[in-house]
Each structure stands twice: as C-alpha cells, then as structure tokens.
C-alpha cells in the first residue's frame, strides 16, 4: 500500500471575546505528498458552521474568510466524506500531519458534534513537534519561523488553511529525509 502524507491545516470560527464560544471548522486545506516526497494534489473546502453560523468581523480580519464563503458551503460531515475520498483512506496508508495539536483536536471535536468517526486520525503526526526535536529547540517554533530557518519564504495568505498547508508541504518535502522520527522508509 502506497504512503500518502497529508499536510493539512484548518481554520475555525473565532471571536475577540473574554467569553469563549465553541469553535467549529470553517476551512480545510491539505496537500498530498507521495512516498517519493513529491507534491501530488491539493484539497481545499469551506465548511458551513452549525452552532455559530455567522462569521465574526474578527474572524474575517484574521483569516480573510467571509460570510459568503461559508453560507453555501457543505456541512462538516459532507466535507469529511470528500476529504477522505481525496486522501485515499482505505486505498493508501494515510499519514495526516499538522503544525501543532489544535487541528487534530478540532477535527475530533467537530466529528463528535456531527456523530462521525475519523479513524484515519489515529495515525496523526504533529510535524511541529518533530521539527522542533530535529532542531533541538526548547521552544515551540511557528511555521513561518520554521520556513525561515530553512531559508524558505512564506507564500500566500497567513491563516488560510490551503496556504498554510502548502507552506507546510514545501517544508516537509525539504526536511523529511533528514527527520528519522517521521519513518519515511
């Protein structure tokens, strides 16, 4: 079975408030990298939030995601069905990687809300943690700083899931052969 490394990022509803609300995913962005460390395809989808369907001005200013982007978007369970098909769940050995643990936790939270299982998430790898270990960093390294450490430039819009995923995939392809803990063999 062929390996598929899925470098993914999520954007979620957000507010500038001292009383936090339960956030929901509003964008899924992912890049597929094959076992030869080649970028082979991309996935990007907006998700319509159920609990708080109105995107805050703060959220739009942070992510550039607007109300009209999510109004006609499918719900989380529908997006996950398309996402799993695109990843190759059941056909390939899917290894999802995110920068930090937020993305995995949020996928699990939204899956629970929509009463679906995401079994492929058990193989999740925190790329940020592995990169930090590789660099022997005592502090968490942000994605933009990690790119700069490798002599790479950020491309696209920050806090857009697809652009974050693209940058992560470029970084992954550059360093994956040198990080033994990612077990590329």
Beta strands, then each sheet from edge to edge (+ up, - down):
strand 1: 3-12
strand 2: 25-34
strand 3: 39-46
strand 4: 93-98
strand 5: 125-126
sheet 1: 3+ 2- 1+ 4+ 5+
end
